[in-house]
Amino acid sequence: MVNYKVTVFTGNLLNATTFNNVFIKLVGTEGESDRTWLLAFNWVASFVRGTACTFTVSCNESIGKLVLVELDKQCLPFFPEDAWFLAKVQVNSPEGDTYNFPVYRWIDESEVHRFREGTALRVSEDSHHLGRYSRQLELSEREEEYRWRVYLDGIPKCMKVENPLDLPCEVRFSFTKTTEFLFTAATGLAELQLKGIADIQESWTDIEEINKIFCCKRTNISDYVQEHWKEDAFFGYQFLNGVNPMLIRRCSALPSNFPVTNDMVFLQGQGPLEDEMQKGNIFLSDYKSLDGLKANVINGKQQYLMAPLVLFHKRPDDNMMPIAIQLKQIPGDDNPIFFPTDSEYDWLTAKIFVRSADFNEHQLNVHLLRTHLLAEVFAVSLLRNMPMVHPLYKLLVPHTRYTLQINFLARLLLISDDGVFTQFAASGGEGMKTLLKKSLSSLTYSSLCIPDDIAERGVEDVPNFHYKDDGLRLWNIIHRFVQRILGHYYKNDSEVKEDPELQKWILDIYEQGFLSQPSTGIPQTFTNVPELVKFVTMVIFLCAAQHSAVNSGQYDYGGWMPNTPISLKRPPPTVKGTTSEATMLQTFPDVNTTAQGMSTVWLLSRRSSDFVPLGQYPEEHFSEEIPVKAIKDFQGELHVLSATIKVRNKNLDVPYTYLDPTEVENSVAI
């Protein structure tokens, strides 16, 4: 008779406890144990939240090297079946070996669940017949659970699910996350009702009135925005370090549809426009993707959404200053080019139309499509094609946390036919669908990789571009980490090419996420280790860092509505000299539209108390020495970067915190 010491760890989550009977079977290379009831002296408290309880499983003889464990739980008579969050199982064999079985999932039914020993294995290394059978069974079940659905033709597919409770337990929000999310949403709506502004479909008559709904929800940066939103230097700063740092690019030749000449712009004695372009000091933001979009109708009033072109000059003091704005793509007498030398409200109105265009481009393309929807594709593809024992599953599953549920809620509450964005944004409704399709068709793999994107836009040397500086350092840290992890499991290019699960994963992403469009440059197969490392680095960077960069500052920069209007309800001036403070107020969105926009960006900017920062892995999926060491080194590099960013931010009027690793969440979770 030989004894195996089995330690069962219940997760430290709310409602993780089970009072059901739990049974286990150990399966090894030389045999298996009997199905054993895990009964201890502290029976009722054996599987209480946050506890570890040890049991003995006896066998007539050694069952060899452990391959997997089978677990099930059965409710007691007259007791309901409950949900149990099993963190992991550890088994000490009579030979002195320790086996770890990572689980980290909810078990809420009486079916038998199989969990593999924690050593990561590619399919070619999974030599035992029971291991290979378990692997195939797991993937077959996952393909049924995680199915694709077309939400809208021309955009990435999503997971097929009818409501959050239909999601598999392991990808749902925690109780804490659910409670906090619902509370934040409910209090925001209640506040609008109490202030009596949720139903006011009228224009603002005084800019100070806007402060009445702004004053209760404020941040240090939102206060700075309220004070400086009219300033040209701050307007330019937001194209580098606001929530949409993705559009500005170096301009070496003006577009033919933007007829700005030397005598039109004043460059503070820095020479002709052509000379400054040759020196690399002229930059352009072009919202051509918004051209031709059908603007929304809100409160029965036609809204207006422009497709501006904005020209910037990098001054000797390193400020990025706007020098010309054209609000429509086609030049003409009714489409004047605005300059800082125009009247105060002509120039301010032009900037307001740009900021409103930026809001809509940011929300639909930069934020929704390029982080949320792509992160869902990566997650669903991973869960469909990678068993838990695969090294890529272990590496990427922390970066899928909560993504499927938050995206379901976004489709339900924000972009559905009666969603907030559909009802209250200038590009809501038909325009939203058009822009999403257009954005995917023009998306490229290189634009998702920050080193390539920064180089292609020609902004490598732009000073005070904190998104660029922090993002490139973060990319390099993630890349080194991924290289160490994957390099441990893939020793040569052949092992990459010959991994069928890996190849099926990337093909699924190409077909379901990028709709088999070769123009995107997304690989259909992996042929070598560096190619794999780069793609996986992009996935982690997008799900964590990029999402933080374009999400976390939404209220900071959009809470004060005049800086980022969700919509505008008067057309832009076609003749200069016709604007005033009164016309500006009439152009701003109605009171209820403003309130809905502010409430929404507040909700989308709130992080929950169970936030997990980048590089922290409370779920221990890896157990081998080299990956565990790589994780510790990764955390050390992130700590150094965080300290560097914090020191830099002490000297900034507007600290840039969105890529500080301590502020970056591991996944698209909000």
SULQUI-V49672 format. One record per backbone hydrogen bond with DSSP energy under -1.0 kcal/mol. CO is the residue of the C=O (numbers start at 1). NH is the residue of the N-H. If there is no record, write none. Layout:
co	nh
CO	NH
CO	NH
This chain:
co	nh
2	59
4	57
5	92
6	55
7	90
8	53
9	87
9	88
11	13
11	50
13	16
16	85
21	74
22	38
23	72
24	36
25	70
26	33
27	67
27	68
31	28
36	24
37	39
40	43
42	45
43	46
45	48
47	18
48	51
51	10
53	8
55	6
57	4
59	2
63	30
65	29
67	117
68	27
69	115
70	25
71	113
72	23
74	21
76	79
84	107
85	11
86	105
87	103
87	104
88	9
89	101
90	7
91	99
92	5
93	96
97	93
99	91
100	118
101	89
105	86
107	84
113	71
115	69
122	125
125	127
128	132
129	133
130	134
131	135
132	136
133	137
134	138
135	139
136	140
137	141
138	142
139	143
140	144
141	145
142	146
147	160
149	158
152	155
158	149
163	166
164	167
168	171
169	172
174	178
175	179
176	180
177	181
178	182
179	183
180	184
181	185
182	186
183	187
184	188
185	189
186	190
187	191
188	192
189	193
190	194
191	195
192	197
200	592
202	591
206	209
209	212
210	214
211	215
214	217
219	223
220	224
221	225
222	226
223	227
224	228
225	229
228	231
231	235
232	236
233	237
234	238
236	239
237	240
237	241
238	242
249	284
255	258
258	260
261	264
272	276
273	277
274	278
275	279
276	281
277	280
281	314
282	251
283	312
284	249
285	310
287	290
288	291
290	293
296	303
298	301
301	298
308	287
309	326
310	285
311	323
311	324
312	283
313	321
315	318
319	315
321	313
324	311
325	338
326	309
327	307
332	335
338	325
339	342
343	347
344	348
345	349
346	350
347	351
348	352
349	353
350	354
351	355
352	356
353	357
354	358
355	359
356	360
357	361
358	362
359	363
360	364
361	365
361	366
362	367
363	368
364	369
365	370
367	371
367	372
368	373
369	374
371	375
372	376
373	377
374	378
375	379
376	380
377	381
378	382
379	383
380	384
381	385
382	386
387	390
389	121
390	394
391	395
392	396
393	397
396	399
397	400
400	403
402	406
403	407
404	408
405	409
406	410
407	411
408	412
409	413
410	414
410	415
413	420
414	422
416	419
419	423
420	424
421	425
425	428
426	296
429	433
430	434
431	435
432	436
433	437
434	438
435	439
436	440
437	441
438	442
445	448
446	449
449	453
450	454
451	455
452	456
453	457
454	459
457	250
459	462
464	466
465	469
466	470
467	471
468	472
469	473
470	474
471	475
472	476
473	477
474	478
475	479
476	480
477	481
478	482
479	483
480	484
481	485
482	486
483	487
486	490
493	497
494	498
496	499
499	503
500	504
501	505
502	506
503	507
504	508
505	509
506	510
507	511
508	512
509	513
509	514
510	516
512	157
514	517
517	520
518	521
520	445
528	532
529	533
530	534
531	535
532	536
533	537
534	538
535	539
536	540
537	541
538	542
539	543
540	544
541	546
542	547
544	548
545	549
546	550
547	551
548	552
551	554
553	557
554	558
555	559
559	561
560	563
561	564
566	426
568	304
580	584
581	585
582	586
583	587
584	588
587	569
590	594
591	595
592	596
593	597
594	598
595	599
596	600
597	601
598	602
599	603
600	604
608	611
612	666
613	616
619	621
624	628
625	629
626	630
627	631
628	632
629	633
630	634
631	635
632	636
633	637
634	638
635	639
636	640
637	641
638	642
639	643
640	644
641	645
642	646
643	647
644	648
645	649
646	650
648	651
649	652
657	660
660	663
664	614
667	669
